[in-house]
Amino acid sequence: MSASKKLALKALINNYNLDVLLLQETLGARVEVTKSLLKILPGWHFQALDVKGRSGGLATGVKEGRLKILTLWGLDQALGVEVYSLELCSNLLILNIYGPCHNRVSYWNNLLSKSY
């Protein structure tokens, strides 16, 4: 990730006081994406998926503080996180999906048919 992108990401998070970050098209290996994000965003927890081919890659992050992570999981092209909001006194389930540009109908049917 370039220095200008890192600065822009940090500014966006700080300006809006974000608690959850969903990134698509990370274009990197899961381990490297996670390391890079943790380096520029200390106090966050991340889950990432590897890039497949020449595009793709996902990362989901949760900032420590107002949210408590209950579960953080990944599938082929989806990442999910269940958190407990201390402010709302409620659980939230957040899903980050990278859908393919080809065979979308079969992808969504397959994703929706799974039980978690």
C-alpha positions as CSV (number, residue, x, y, z in Angstrom):
1,M,0.0,0.0,0.0
2,S,1.4,3.4,-1.0
3,A,2.2,6.1,1.5
4,S,-0.6,8.3,0.2
5,K,-3.1,5.5,0.5
6,K,-2.1,4.8,4.0
7,L,-2.5,8.5,4.9
8,A,-5.9,8.7,3.2
9,L,-7.1,5.6,5.0
10,K,-5.9,6.9,8.4
11,A,-7.6,10.3,7.7
12,L,-10.8,8.7,6.7
13,I,-11.0,6.5,9.8
14,N,-10.1,9.4,12.1
15,N,-12.5,11.9,10.4
16,Y,-15.4,9.5,10.7
17,N,-14.4,7.8,13.9
18,L,-14.9,4.4,12.3
19,D,-15.3,1.2,14.2
20,V,-15.5,-1.3,11.3
21,L,-13.5,-1.3,8.1
22,L,-14.4,-3.4,5.0
23,L,-11.8,-3.4,2.2
24,Q,-12.1,-5.0,-1.2
25,E,-9.5,-5.4,-4.0
26,T,-6.7,-5.6,-1.5
27,L,-4.6,-7.3,-4.2
28,G,-2.4,-9.0,-1.7
29,A,-1.6,-12.1,0.3
30,R,-3.7,-12.4,3.5
31,V,-0.7,-12.4,5.8
32,E,0.9,-9.3,4.2
33,V,-2.4,-7.4,4.0
34,T,-3.1,-8.1,7.7
35,K,0.5,-7.1,8.7
36,S,0.3,-3.9,6.7
37,L,-3.1,-2.9,8.1
38,L,-2.0,-3.6,11.7
39,K,1.1,-1.5,11.3
40,I,-0.8,1.6,10.2
41,L,-3.9,0.9,12.4
42,P,-2.8,-0.3,15.8
43,G,-5.7,-1.3,18.1
44,W,-7.6,-3.0,15.3
45,H,-8.2,-6.7,14.6
46,F,-8.2,-7.8,11.0
47,Q,-9.2,-10.9,9.0
48,A,-8.2,-11.1,5.3
49,L,-8.6,-13.3,2.3
50,D,-5.9,-13.9,-0.3
51,V,-6.2,-12.5,-3.7
52,K,-7.2,-15.0,-6.4
53,G,-5.8,-14.4,-9.8
54,R,-5.3,-10.8,-10.9
55,S,-8.0,-9.2,-8.7
56,G,-9.8,-9.6,-5.5
57,G,-8.7,-9.9,-1.9
58,L,-10.8,-8.8,1.1
59,A,-10.0,-7.5,4.6
60,T,-12.4,-6.8,7.5
61,G,-11.2,-4.8,10.5
62,V,-12.8,-4.0,13.9
63,K,-11.4,-1.3,16.2
64,E,-11.1,-2.2,19.8
65,G,-13.3,-0.2,22.1
66,R,-17.0,0.2,21.5
67,L,-17.3,-3.2,19.9
68,K,-16.4,-6.6,21.2
69,I,-15.5,-9.3,18.6
70,L,-17.6,-12.4,19.1
71,T,-16.6,-14.3,16.0
72,L,-14.5,-13.4,12.9
73,W,-14.6,-15.9,10.0
74,G,-13.8,-16.3,6.3
75,L,-15.2,-18.3,3.4
76,D,-14.1,-18.4,-0.3
77,Q,-15.0,-14.8,-1.1
78,A,-16.6,-13.6,2.0
79,L,-15.6,-12.4,5.5
80,G,-17.9,-12.1,8.4
81,V,-17.7,-10.6,11.9
82,E,-20.1,-10.8,14.7
83,V,-19.6,-8.1,17.3
84,Y,-21.3,-6.9,20.4
85,S,-21.9,-3.1,20.5
86,L,-21.4,-1.7,24.0
87,E,-23.4,1.4,23.1
88,L,-26.4,-0.5,21.5
89,C,-26.3,-3.4,23.9
90,S,-26.8,-5.6,20.8
91,N,-25.1,-8.1,18.6
92,L,-24.3,-7.0,15.0
93,L,-23.4,-9.3,12.1
94,I,-21.3,-7.7,9.4
95,L,-20.6,-9.4,6.1
96,N,-18.0,-8.3,3.5
97,I,-18.5,-10.1,0.2
98,Y,-16.4,-10.0,-3.0
99,G,-18.8,-11.4,-5.6
100,P,-17.4,-12.6,-8.9
101,C,-18.2,-10.7,-12.1
102,H,-18.9,-14.0,-13.9
103,N,-21.4,-16.7,-12.8
104,R,-23.0,-14.4,-10.2
105,V,-26.2,-16.3,-10.0
106,S,-24.6,-19.6,-9.1
107,Y,-22.2,-17.8,-6.7
108,W,-25.1,-16.2,-4.8
109,N,-27.2,-19.4,-4.8
110,N,-24.2,-21.3,-3.4
111,L,-23.5,-18.7,-0.8
112,L,-27.1,-18.5,0.4
113,S,-27.5,-22.3,0.5
114,K,-24.8,-22.7,3.1
115,S,-25.7,-22.9,6.8
116,Y,-23.4,-21.2,9.3
